[in-house]
Amino acid sequence: MKLKEIKGLGVTELRQRESELRKELFNLRIQKQVGQLENPVRTRTVRRELARVLTIARGHAGQ
């Protein structure tokens, strides 16, 4: 997701997206351990998107 798209989400949508990203990151880590990870760059992009979501969520919480 782009930053504009993330900023447009509500608090509940941000929490839901955070949960989805955490699950995906967990699955990517498992795949890496087993040796089945096809796209290692995906781990990096998921981590960055999760950081963006958490940053925007923190901003919404302060309002």
mmCIF file of the N, C-alpha and C atoms, coordinates in Angstrom:
data_MODEL
# 
_entry.id   MODEL 
# 
loop_
_atom_site.group_PDB 
_atom_site.id 
_atom_site.type_symbol 
_atom_site.label_atom_id 
_atom_site.label_alt_id 
_atom_site.label_comp_id 
_atom_site.label_asym_id 
_atom_site.label_entity_id 
_atom_site.label_seq_id 
_atom_site.pdbx_PDB_ins_code 
_atom_site.Cartn_x 
_atom_site.Cartn_y 
_atom_site.Cartn_z 
_atom_site.occupancy 
_atom_site.B_iso_or_equiv 
_atom_site.pdbx_formal_charge 
_atom_site.auth_seq_id 
_atom_site.auth_comp_id 
_atom_site.auth_asym_id 
_atom_site.auth_atom_id 
_atom_site.pdbx_PDB_model_num 
ATOM 1   N N  . MET A 1 1  ? 0.838  -1.182  0.000  1.00 0.00 ? 1  MET A N  1 
ATOM 2   C CA . MET A 1 1  ? 0.000  0.000   0.000  1.00 0.00 ? 1  MET A CA 1 
ATOM 3   C C  . MET A 1 1  ? 0.884  1.247   0.000  1.00 0.00 ? 1  MET A C  1 
ATOM 4   N N  . LYS A 1 2  ? 0.384  2.260   -0.638 1.00 0.00 ? 2  LYS A N  1 
ATOM 5   C CA . LYS A 1 2  ? 1.081  3.539   -0.660 1.00 0.00 ? 2  LYS A CA 1 
ATOM 6   C C  . LYS A 1 2  ? 0.767  4.302   0.622  1.00 0.00 ? 2  LYS A C  1 
ATOM 7   N N  . LEU A 1 3  ? 1.604  5.275   0.923  1.00 0.00 ? 3  LEU A N  1 
ATOM 8   C CA . LEU A 1 3  ? 1.428  6.069   2.128  1.00 0.00 ? 3  LEU A CA 1 
ATOM 9   C C  . LEU A 1 3  ? 0.091  6.796   2.119  1.00 0.00 ? 3  LEU A C  1 
ATOM 10  N N  . LYS A 1 4  ? -0.324 7.313   0.967  1.00 0.00 ? 4  LYS A N  1 
ATOM 11  C CA . LYS A 1 4  ? -1.617 8.005   0.875  1.00 0.00 ? 4  LYS A CA 1 
ATOM 12  C C  . LYS A 1 4  ? -2.761 7.061   1.221  1.00 0.00 ? 4  LYS A C  1 
ATOM 13  N N  . GLU A 1 5  ? -2.672 5.826   0.753  1.00 0.00 ? 5  GLU A N  1 
ATOM 14  C CA . GLU A 1 5  ? -3.719 4.849   1.034  1.00 0.00 ? 5  GLU A CA 1 
ATOM 15  C C  . GLU A 1 5  ? -3.769 4.524   2.520  1.00 0.00 ? 5  GLU A C  1 
ATOM 16  N N  . ILE A 1 6  ? -2.621 4.415   3.146  1.00 0.00 ? 6  ILE A N  1 
ATOM 17  C CA . ILE A 1 6  ? -2.552 4.099   4.570  1.00 0.00 ? 6  ILE A CA 1 
ATOM 18  C C  . ILE A 1 6  ? -3.120 5.253   5.391  1.00 0.00 ? 6  ILE A C  1 
ATOM 19  N N  . LYS A 1 7  ? -2.794 6.483   5.009  1.00 0.00 ? 7  LYS A N  1 
ATOM 20  C CA . LYS A 1 7  ? -3.292 7.653   5.733  1.00 0.00 ? 7  LYS A CA 1 
ATOM 21  C C  . LYS A 1 7  ? -4.806 7.772   5.638  1.00 0.00 ? 7  LYS A C  1 
ATOM 22  N N  . GLY A 1 8  ? -5.389 7.248   4.581  1.00 0.00 ? 8  GLY A N  1 
ATOM 23  C CA . GLY A 1 8  ? -6.831 7.320   4.385  1.00 0.00 ? 8  GLY A CA 1 
ATOM 24  C C  . GLY A 1 8  ? -7.617 6.305   5.190  1.00 0.00 ? 8  GLY A C  1 
ATOM 25  N N  . LEU A 1 9  ? -6.949 5.368   5.825  1.00 0.00 ? 9  LEU A N  1 
ATOM 26  C CA . LEU A 1 9  ? -7.631 4.331   6.592  1.00 0.00 ? 9  LEU A CA 1 
ATOM 27  C C  . LEU A 1 9  ? -8.022 4.842   7.975  1.00 0.00 ? 9  LEU A C  1 
ATOM 28  N N  . GLY A 1 10 ? -9.092 4.278   8.509  1.00 0.00 ? 10 GLY A N  1 
ATOM 29  C CA . GLY A 1 10 ? -9.518 4.595   9.867  1.00 0.00 ? 10 GLY A CA 1 
ATOM 30  C C  . GLY A 1 10 ? -8.732 3.773   10.873 1.00 0.00 ? 10 GLY A C  1 
ATOM 31  N N  . VAL A 1 11 ? -8.987 4.015   12.140 1.00 0.00 ? 11 VAL A N  1 
ATOM 32  C CA . VAL A 1 11 ? -8.243 3.337   13.205 1.00 0.00 ? 11 VAL A CA 1 
ATOM 33  C C  . VAL A 1 11 ? -8.474 1.831   13.172 1.00 0.00 ? 11 VAL A C  1 
ATOM 34  N N  . THR A 1 12 ? -9.721 1.404   13.014 1.00 0.00 ? 12 THR A N  1 
ATOM 35  C CA . THR A 1 12 ? -9.998 -0.037  12.994 1.00 0.00 ? 12 THR A CA 1 
ATOM 36  C C  . THR A 1 12 ? -9.384 -0.697  11.760 1.00 0.00 ? 12 THR A C  1 
ATOM 37  N N  . GLU A 1 13 ? -9.410 0.009   10.632 1.00 0.00 ? 13 GLU A N  1 
ATOM 38  C CA . GLU A 1 13 ? -8.808 -0.537  9.419  1.00 0.00 ? 13 GLU A CA 1 
ATOM 39  C C  . GLU A 1 13 ? -7.300 -0.644  9.562  1.00 0.00 ? 13 GLU A C  1 
ATOM 40  N N  . LEU A 1 14 ? -6.689 0.330   10.248 1.00 0.00 ? 14 LEU A N  1 
ATOM 41  C CA . LEU A 1 14 ? -5.246 0.273   10.487 1.00 0.00 ? 14 LEU A CA 1 
ATOM 42  C C  . LEU A 1 14 ? -4.891 -0.925  11.361 1.00 0.00 ? 14 LEU A C  1 
ATOM 43  N N  . ARG A 1 15 ? -5.682 -1.158  12.396 1.00 0.00 ? 15 ARG A N  1 
ATOM 44  C CA . ARG A 1 15 ? -5.425 -2.298  13.279 1.00 0.00 ? 15 ARG A CA 1 
ATOM 45  C C  . ARG A 1 15 ? -5.582 -3.620  12.536 1.00 0.00 ? 15 ARG A C  1 
ATOM 46  N N  . GLN A 1 16 ? -6.574 -3.673  11.662 1.00 0.00 ? 16 GLN A N  1 
ATOM 47  C CA . GLN A 1 16 ? -6.783 -4.886  10.874 1.00 0.00 ? 16 GLN A CA 1 
ATOM 48  C C  . GLN A 1 16 ? -5.608 -5.115  9.926  1.00 0.00 ? 16 GLN A C  1 
ATOM 49  N N  . ARG A 1 17 ? -5.152 -4.043  9.274  1.00 0.00 ? 17 ARG A N  1 
ATOM 50  C CA . ARG A 1 17 ? -4.015 -4.152  8.352  1.00 0.00 ? 17 ARG A CA 1 
ATOM 51  C C  . ARG A 1 17 ? -2.761 -4.564  9.111  1.00 0.00 ? 17 ARG A C  1 
ATOM 52  N N  . GLU A 1 18 ? -2.587 -4.013  10.329 1.00 0.00 ? 18 GLU A N  1 
ATOM 53  C CA . GLU A 1 18 ? -1.442 -4.381  11.160 1.00 0.00 ? 18 GLU A CA 1 
ATOM 54  C C  . GLU A 1 18 ? -1.456 -5.879  11.451 1.00 0.00 ? 18 GLU A C  1 
ATOM 55  N N  . SER A 1 19 ? -2.628 -6.392  11.798 1.00 0.00 ? 19 SER A N  1 
ATOM 56  C CA . SER A 1 19 ? -2.757 -7.814  12.090 1.00 0.00 ? 19 SER A CA 1 
ATOM 57  C C  . SER A 1 19 ? -2.413 -8.667  10.861 1.00 0.00 ? 19 SER A C  1 
ATOM 58  N N  . GLU A 1 20 ? -2.907 -8.262  9.695  1.00 0.00 ? 20 GLU A N  1 
ATOM 59  C CA . GLU A 1 20 ? -2.619 -8.998  8.465  1.00 0.00 ? 20 GLU A CA 1 
ATOM 60  C C  . GLU A 1 20 ? -1.131 -9.009  8.162  1.00 0.00 ? 20 GLU A C  1 
ATOM 61  N N  . LEU A 1 21 ? -0.485 -7.861  8.338  1.00 0.00 ? 21 LEU A N  1 
ATOM 62  C CA . LEU A 1 21 ? 0.945  -7.769  8.040  1.00 0.00 ? 21 LEU A CA 1 
ATOM 63  C C  . LEU A 1 21 ? 1.771  -8.599  9.017  1.00 0.00 ? 21 LEU A C  1 
ATOM 64  N N  . ARG A 1 22 ? 1.382  -8.593  10.285 1.00 0.00 ? 22 ARG A N  1 
ATOM 65  C CA . ARG A 1 22 ? 2.108  -9.405  11.270 1.00 0.00 ? 22 ARG A CA 1 
ATOM 66  C C  . ARG A 1 22 ? 2.003  -10.901 10.944 1.00 0.00 ? 22 ARG A C  1 
ATOM 67  N N  . LYS A 1 23 ? 0.809  -11.330 10.520 1.00 0.00 ? 23 LYS A N  1 
ATOM 68  C CA . LYS A 1 23 ? 0.627  -12.738 10.138 1.00 0.00 ? 23 LYS A CA 1 
ATOM 69  C C  . LYS A 1 23 ? 1.474  -13.080 8.912  1.00 0.00 ? 23 LYS A C  1 
ATOM 70  N N  . GLU A 1 24 ? 1.475  -12.178 7.935  1.00 0.00 ? 24 GLU A N  1 
ATOM 71  C CA . GLU A 1 24 ? 2.263  -12.417 6.724  1.00 0.00 ? 24 GLU A CA 1 
ATOM 72  C C  . GLU A 1 24 ? 3.754  -12.475 7.043  1.00 0.00 ? 24 GLU A C  1 
ATOM 73  N N  . LEU A 1 25 ? 4.209  -11.577 7.910  1.00 0.00 ? 25 LEU A N  1 
ATOM 74  C CA . LEU A 1 25 ? 5.612  -11.569 8.301  1.00 0.00 ? 25 LEU A CA 1 
ATOM 75  C C  . LEU A 1 25 ? 5.987  -12.862 9.023  1.00 0.00 ? 25 LEU A C  1 
ATOM 76  N N  . PHE A 1 26 ? 5.099  -13.333 9.879  1.00 0.00 ? 26 PHE A N  1 
ATOM 77  C CA . PHE A 1 26 ? 5.323  -14.594 10.567 1.00 0.00 ? 26 PHE A CA 1 
ATOM 78  C C  . PHE A 1 26 ? 5.455  -15.742 9.564  1.00 0.00 ? 26 PHE A C  1 
ATOM 79  N N  . ASN A 1 27 ? 4.544  -15.782 8.592  1.00 0.00 ? 27 ASN A N  1 
ATOM 80  C CA . ASN A 1 27 ? 4.585  -16.842 7.585  1.00 0.00 ? 27 ASN A CA 1 
ATOM 81  C C  . ASN A 1 27 ? 5.850  -16.760 6.735  1.00 0.00 ? 27 ASN A C  1 
ATOM 82  N N  . LEU A 1 28 ? 6.291  -15.553 6.421  1.00 0.00 ? 28 LEU A N  1 
ATOM 83  C CA . LEU A 1 28 ? 7.524  -15.395 5.647  1.00 0.00 ? 28 LEU A CA 1 
ATOM 84  C C  . LEU A 1 28 ? 8.730  -15.895 6.439  1.00 0.00 ? 28 LEU A C  1 
ATOM 85  N N  . ARG A 1 29 ? 8.743  -15.632 7.738  1.00 0.00 ? 29 ARG A N  1 
ATOM 86  C CA . ARG A 1 29 ? 9.854  -16.108 8.570  1.00 0.00 ? 29 ARG A CA 1 
ATOM 87  C C  . ARG A 1 29 ? 9.877  -17.626 8.643  1.00 0.00 ? 29 ARG A C  1 
ATOM 88  N N  . ILE A 1 30 ? 8.697  -18.234 8.729  1.00 0.00 ? 30 ILE A N  1 
ATOM 89  C CA . ILE A 1 30 ? 8.613  -19.699 8.739  1.00 0.00 ? 30 ILE A CA 1 
ATOM 90  C C  . ILE A 1 30 ? 9.125  -20.259 7.418  1.00 0.00 ? 30 ILE A C  1 
ATOM 91  N N  . GLN A 1 31 ? 8.694  -19.652 6.302  1.00 0.00 ? 31 GLN A N  1 
ATOM 92  C CA . GLN A 1 31 ? 9.140  -20.105 4.986  1.00 0.00 ? 31 GLN A CA 1 
ATOM 93  C C  . GLN A 1 31 ? 10.656 -19.999 4.851  1.00 0.00 ? 31 GLN A C  1 
ATOM 94  N N  . LYS A 1 32 ? 11.218 -18.954 5.415  1.00 0.00 ? 32 LYS A N  1 
ATOM 95  C CA . LYS A 1 32 ? 12.673 -18.779 5.345  1.00 0.00 ? 32 LYS A CA 1 
ATOM 96  C C  . LYS A 1 32 ? 13.385 -19.893 6.105  1.00 0.00 ? 32 LYS A C  1 
ATOM 97  N N  . GLN A 1 33 ? 12.871 -20.235 7.272  1.00 0.00 ? 33 GLN A N  1 
ATOM 98  C CA . GLN A 1 33 ? 13.492 -21.284 8.074  1.00 0.00 ? 33 GLN A CA 1 
ATOM 99  C C  . GLN A 1 33 ? 13.416 -22.643 7.390  1.00 0.00 ? 33 GLN A C  1 
ATOM 100 N N  . VAL A 1 34 ? 12.318 -22.886 6.709  1.00 0.00 ? 34 VAL A N  1 
ATOM 101 C CA . VAL A 1 34 ? 12.117 -24.170 6.036  1.00 0.00 ? 34 VAL A CA 1 
ATOM 102 C C  . VAL A 1 34 ? 12.860 -24.213 4.707  1.00 0.00 ? 34 VAL A C  1 
ATOM 103 N N  . GLY A 1 35 ? 13.196 -23.047 4.187  1.00 0.00 ? 35 GLY A N  1 
ATOM 104 C CA . GLY A 1 35 ? 13.912 -22.990 2.917  1.00 0.00 ? 35 GLY A CA 1 
ATOM 105 C C  . GLY A 1 35 ? 12.995 -22.867 1.719  1.00 0.00 ? 35 GLY A C  1 
ATOM 106 N N  . GLN A 1 36 ? 11.768 -22.429 1.939  1.00 0.00 ? 36 GLN A N  1 
ATOM 107 C CA . GLN A 1 36 ? 10.796 -22.327 0.855  1.00 0.00 ? 36 GLN A CA 1 
ATOM 108 C C  . GLN A 1 36 ? 10.493 -20.888 0.468  1.00 0.00 ? 36 GLN A C  1 
ATOM 109 N N  . LEU A 1 37 ? 11.258 -19.938 0.962  1.00 0.00 ? 37 LEU A N  1 
ATOM 110 C CA . LEU A 1 37 ? 10.999 -18.531 0.677  1.00 0.00 ? 37 LEU A CA 1 
ATOM 111 C C  . LEU A 1 37 ? 11.401 -18.221 -0.759 1.00 0.00 ? 37 LEU A C  1 
ATOM 112 N N  . GLU A 1 38 ? 10.410 -17.861 -1.581 1.00 0.00 ? 38 GLU A N  1 
ATOM 113 C CA . GLU A 1 38 ? 10.670 -17.598 -2.994 1.00 0.00 ? 38 GLU A CA 1 
ATOM 114 C C  . GLU A 1 38 ? 11.155 -16.177 -3.235 1.00 0.00 ? 38 GLU A C  1 
ATOM 115 N N  . ASN A 1 39 ? 10.638 -15.217 -2.470 1.00 0.00 ? 39 ASN A N  1 
ATOM 116 C CA . ASN A 1 39 ? 10.973 -13.817 -2.689 1.00 0.00 ? 39 ASN A CA 1 
ATOM 117 C C  . ASN A 1 39 ? 11.453 -13.189 -1.372 1.00 0.00 ? 39 ASN A C  1 
ATOM 118 N N  . PRO A 1 40 ? 12.743 -13.191 -1.110 1.00 0.00 ? 40 PRO A N  1 
ATOM 119 C CA . PRO A 1 40 ? 13.252 -12.674 0.155  1.00 0.00 ? 40 PRO A CA 1 
ATOM 120 C C  . PRO A 1 40 ? 13.036 -11.174 0.330  1.00 0.00 ? 40 PRO A C  1 
ATOM 121 N N  . VAL A 1 41 ? 12.845 -10.454 -0.760 1.00 0.00 ? 41 VAL A N  1 
ATOM 122 C CA . VAL A 1 41 ? 12.619 -9.012  -0.669 1.00 0.00 ? 41 VAL A CA 1 
ATOM 123 C C  . VAL A 1 41 ? 11.249 -8.723  -0.058 1.00 0.00 ? 41 VAL A C  1 
ATOM 124 N N  . ARG A 1 42 ? 10.328 -9.656  -0.173 1.00 0.00 ? 42 ARG A N  1 
ATOM 125 C CA . ARG A 1 42 ? 8.973  -9.465  0.362  1.00 0.00 ? 42 ARG A CA 1 
ATOM 126 C C  . ARG A 1 42 ? 9.008  -9.237  1.877  1.00 0.00 ? 42 ARG A C  1 
ATOM 127 N N  . THR A 1 43 ? 9.929  -9.902  2.572  1.00 0.00 ? 43 THR A N  1 
ATOM 128 C CA . THR A 1 43 ? 10.056 -9.714  4.014  1.00 0.00 ? 43 THR A CA 1 
ATOM 129 C C  . THR A 1 43 ? 10.359 -8.254  4.331  1.00 0.00 ? 43 THR A C  1 
ATOM 130 N N  . ARG A 1 44 ? 11.250 -7.683  3.584  1.00 0.00 ? 44 ARG A N  1 
ATOM 131 C CA . ARG A 1 44 ? 11.638 -6.292  3.799  1.00 0.00 ? 44 ARG A CA 1 
ATOM 132 C C  . ARG A 1 44 ? 10.473 -5.339  3.540  1.00 0.00 ? 44 ARG A C  1 
ATOM 133 N N  . THR A 1 45 ? 9.745  -5.579  2.449  1.00 0.00 ? 45 THR A N  1 
ATOM 134 C CA . THR A 1 45 ? 8.634  -4.692  2.127  1.00 0.00 ? 45 THR A CA 1 
ATOM 135 C C  . THR A 1 45 ? 7.509  -4.807  3.151  1.00 0.00 ? 45 THR A C  1 
ATOM 136 N N  . VAL A 1 46 ? 7.261  -5.996  3.656  1.00 0.00 ? 46 VAL A N  1 
ATOM 137 C CA . VAL A 1 46 ? 6.223  -6.186  4.674  1.00 0.00 ? 46 VAL A CA 1 
ATOM 138 C C  . VAL A 1 46 ? 6.620  -5.474  5.965  1.00 0.00 ? 46 VAL A C  1 
ATOM 139 N N  . ARG A 1 47 ? 7.884  -5.575  6.349  1.00 0.00 ? 47 ARG A N  1 
ATOM 140 C CA . ARG A 1 47 ? 8.354  -4.887  7.558  1.00 0.00 ? 47 ARG A CA 1 
ATOM 141 C C  . ARG A 1 47 ? 8.194  -3.382  7.428  1.00 0.00 ? 47 ARG A C  1 
ATOM 142 N N  . ARG A 1 48 ? 8.525  -2.860  6.264  1.00 0.00 ? 48 ARG A N  1 
ATOM 143 C CA . ARG A 1 48 ? 8.416  -1.410  6.050  1.00 0.00 ? 48 ARG A CA 1 
ATOM 144 C C  . ARG A 1 48 ? 6.964  -0.953  6.053  1.00 0.00 ? 48 ARG A C  1 
ATOM 145 N N  . GLU A 1 49 ? 6.089  -1.725  5.415  1.00 0.00 ? 49 GLU A N  1 
ATOM 146 C CA . GLU A 1 49 ? 4.685  -1.351  5.408  1.00 0.00 ? 49 GLU A CA 1 
ATOM 147 C C  . GLU A 1 49 ? 4.096  -1.419  6.817  1.00 0.00 ? 49 GLU A C  1 
ATOM 148 N N  . LEU A 1 50 ? 4.503  -2.425  7.584  1.00 0.00 ? 50 LEU A N  1 
ATOM 149 C CA . LEU A 1 50 ? 4.051  -2.532  8.971  1.00 0.00 ? 50 LEU A CA 1 
ATOM 150 C C  . LEU A 1 50 ? 4.504  -1.311  9.767  1.00 0.00 ? 50 LEU A C  1 
ATOM 151 N N  . ALA A 1 51 ? 5.721  -0.868  9.565  1.00 0.00 ? 51 ALA A N  1 
ATOM 152 C CA . ALA A 1 51 ? 6.221  0.320   10.252 1.00 0.00 ? 51 ALA A CA 1 
ATOM 153 C C  . ALA A 1 51 ? 5.398  1.550   9.865  1.00 0.00 ? 51 ALA A C  1 
ATOM 154 N N  . ARG A 1 52 ? 5.051  1.666   8.604  1.00 0.00 ? 52 ARG A N  1 
ATOM 155 C CA . ARG A 1 52 ? 4.226  2.793   8.160  1.00 0.00 ? 52 ARG A CA 1 
ATOM 156 C C  . ARG A 1 52 ? 2.858  2.771   8.835  1.00 0.00 ? 52 ARG A C  1 
ATOM 157 N N  . VAL A 1 53 ? 2.254  1.592   8.872  1.00 0.00 ? 53 VAL A N  1 
ATOM 158 C CA . VAL A 1 53 ? 0.932  1.458   9.485  1.00 0.00 ? 53 VAL A CA 1 
ATOM 159 C C  . VAL A 1 53 ? 1.001  1.819   10.964 1.00 0.00 ? 53 VAL A C  1 
ATOM 160 N N  . LEU A 1 54 ? 2.010  1.333   11.653 1.00 0.00 ? 54 LEU A N  1 
ATOM 161 C CA . LEU A 1 54 ? 2.138  1.633   13.084 1.00 0.00 ? 54 LEU A CA 1 
ATOM 162 C C  . LEU A 1 54 ? 2.377  3.118   13.329 1.00 0.00 ? 54 LEU A C  1 
ATOM 163 N N  . THR A 1 55 ? 3.145  3.754   12.464 1.00 0.00 ? 55 THR A N  1 
ATOM 164 C CA . THR A 1 55 ? 3.412  5.183   12.604 1.00 0.00 ? 55 THR A CA 1 
ATOM 165 C C  . THR A 1 55 ? 2.138  5.993   12.424 1.00 0.00 ? 55 THR A C  1 
ATOM 166 N N  . ILE A 1 56 ? 1.374  5.675   11.397 1.00 0.00 ? 56 ILE A N  1 
ATOM 167 C CA . ILE A 1 56 ? 0.127  6.393   11.149 1.00 0.00 ? 56 ILE A CA 1 
ATOM 168 C C  . ILE A 1 56 ? -0.879 6.118   12.266 1.00 0.00 ? 56 ILE A C  1 
ATOM 169 N N  . ALA A 1 57 ? -0.936 4.880   12.752 1.00 0.00 ? 57 ALA A N  1 
ATOM 170 C CA . ALA A 1 57 ? -1.850 4.535   13.841 1.00 0.00 ? 57 ALA A CA 1 
ATOM 171 C C  . ALA A 1 57 ? -1.501 5.309   15.108 1.00 0.00 ? 57 ALA A C  1 
ATOM 172 N N  . ARG A 1 58 ? -0.236 5.480   15.361 1.00 0.00 ? 58 ARG A N  1 
ATOM 173 C CA . ARG A 1 58 ? 0.183  6.234   16.545 1.00 0.00 ? 58 ARG A CA 1 
ATOM 174 C C  . ARG A 1 58 ? -0.261 7.687   16.416 1.00 0.00 ? 58 ARG A C  1 
ATOM 175 N N  . GLY A 1 59 ? -0.217 8.235   15.204 1.00 0.00 ? 59 GLY A N  1 
ATOM 176 C CA . GLY A 1 59 ? -0.671 9.593   14.970 1.00 0.00 ? 59 GLY A CA 1 
ATOM 177 C C  . GLY A 1 59 ? -2.170 9.742   15.170 1.00 0.00 ? 59 GLY A C  1 
ATOM 178 N N  . HIS A 1 60 ? -2.941 8.719   14.765 1.00 0.00 ? 60 HIS A N  1 
ATOM 179 C CA . HIS A 1 60 ? -4.389 8.754   14.955 1.00 0.00 ? 60 HIS A CA 1 
ATOM 180 C C  . HIS A 1 60 ? -4.753 8.639   16.426 1.00 0.00 ? 60 HIS A C  1 
ATOM 181 N N  . ALA A 1 61 ? -3.974 7.890   17.177 1.00 0.00 ? 61 ALA A N  1 
ATOM 182 C CA . ALA A 1 61 ? -4.269 7.690   18.594 1.00 0.00 ? 61 ALA A CA 1 
ATOM 183 C C  . ALA A 1 61 ? -4.076 8.971   19.387 1.00 0.00 ? 61 ALA A C  1 
ATOM 184 N N  . GLY A 1 62 ? -3.164 9.824   18.936 1.00 0.00 ? 62 GLY A N  1 
ATOM 185 C CA . GLY A 1 62 ? -2.887 11.049  19.650 1.00 0.00 ? 62 GLY A CA 1 
ATOM 186 C C  . GLY A 1 62 ? -3.895 12.155  19.393 1.00 0.00 ? 62 GLY A C  1 
ATOM 187 N N  . GLN A 1 63 ? -4.767 11.962  18.428 1.00 0.00 ? 63 GLN A N  1 
ATOM 188 C CA . GLN A 1 63 ? -5.727 13.019  18.084 1.00 0.00 ? 63 GLN A CA 1 
ATOM 189 C C  . GLN A 1 63 ? -6.944 12.986  18.945 1.00 0.00 ? 63 GLN A C  1 
# 
